[in-house]
Amino acid sequence: MTNQPRIRIAQLALGLLLAATAPAVAQTAAPAAKSQAEKGAGLGAAGKVIPVAEYYEGGQEALYAFIAQELKYPLVAKRNRIQGQCIVSFTLNPDGTLQGVKLVKQIGGGTGEEALRVVRLLKFKKPEYPILTSLPIVFKLGVTGSNATEGQ
């Protein structure tokens, strides 16, 4: 039992390292994903493989498409032109449920709370064993910044 906390810490460290090295928005994103990214959607590591994405119906593209569809850019973050990446950590249980959903990194303006809300909506397939992972959620305003005041 004394090795179990060390293993979990090592898994979390590896997950954070993978998430931290992920680009904010991949240059090679699909056209639909680019338009979502321009609207401030949560397209994360489109160029990198997120290990937990294999347990999402439709894979990584479907995972980030769902995130992009559900993500609402917080008004305070828009007004203050806050952009960046939030990282949400969680354990995917063998029954497909999420446990221990928590914010590892946030950028402010309500983005962390929104990232948590969207991650809690995700529905995964059942893995064979519990998986401790993290998921980057990117908040990016449009290229021109014209949507920074949208919805005010």
N, C-alpha and C positions, 0 to 999 in steps of 0.2 A: 504494500500500500504506500510505502514511502516514495516509490518511484513514480506512482501515478500522478501526483501534482507536478513533478518535474517533466513528465511526458506532456501533460496538458500545457505547461508553460512553453515547452519547446514547440508544440504545435501552434500555439498562439503566436509565438515569435516568428515562426516560418510564415504563417498566414499574413501577419503584418508586413513582413519583409516583401512578400509577393505583391501585396496590395500597394505598398509604398512605391514599388518600382513600376507599377502600371502607369501608362500615359494617361493624362487627363481625358483626352478624346483622341482616338486613333485617327490618323490621316487617311486610312484605308477603309473607313466605315462605309457601310452600304448607303445608297442615296436616301432611303427612308430614314435611316439612323442619323444621317447628317442633318436632315431637316429637323428632326427631333432635337438634336444637339443644339442647333441654332435657336430653338425655342427655349432652351434651358433645361432640357431633359437630362435624366440621370444616366447617360451613356458612360459607362466606366471603362473597363479594360477591354475594349472591343478587339484590340490586336493581341491581347494576352488571353491565355486559357485560364478561366476561373474553375478550379477543380470541382466545386460544389455544383457548377452549372450542368454537369452530366446528369444530375438527379432532378433537373427541372424539365418538365415536359416541353420538348422542342429545342432543348439545349441552350447554349449561351446567347444566341441571337434572340430567341424567344424571351429569355430572362430579361435582357436589357430592353427589348421592345415593350414588355409589360411595365418595367420600371419607368421608361420614358412616357408611357401612356398615363400612368397613375401619378407621377411626380408633379406636384404643384409648387412652383417657385414661390417661396415665402415673400410677402409684400415688403417686409422690412429689408430683406436681403436684396430685393430688386431696387428699392429706393436708395440703398447704400452701395449698390453695385458690387455686392459680395459674390465672389466666384471662387470655386475651388472644389476640393474633394473631401467628402465625409467618408469615414470608414466605420462600418457597422460589423460587429463581431457577434457570432451566435453559434450554438451547437445544433446540428441537424440530427435529430434522434432517429433510431431505427424504425419508428412508426411514421416518419415523415414530418413530425411537428418540429417547431423551433423552440429552443430553450435558451435562456440566458442572453437574450437579445440586448446588446448594449452598444453605446456609442464609444468608439475608440478615439476617433478624431472628428472634430467639427470645425466649421469655419465661421459660425455665428449667424445672427440674423434670422434664427428659426430654422436654419437648414438642417441642423442635427435632428431636431424633432421630426421634421418631414422625412428625412432619410429613415429614421426608426419606424415611422408609420408605414412607409412603403415596403420596407423589408418584412414587417409583420404580416403583410398581405400575401406574400409569396407562398405558393403551395408546391412542395417538393415531393418527388417519388420517395419510396422507402429505401434507404441505404441498408447495407448489411450490418453496419456498426455505426456508433455515434461519430460524427465528424465535427470537429471544432474548426471553424473557418471565419473568414472576414470577407466583406463585400464592399468594394468602393462604389460610392454614389457621387456622381459628378454634377455640380451645379455650374452652368455656364450660360451667361447671357448671350444674346444674339451678336453676330459679328459687328454690327454697327452700334449695338447698345440701344437701338431704338425701342426695344421692348422693356427697357429699364423702368419706365413709368407706366407700362401697360397695366390696366386694371385698377388704377388709382381713382 
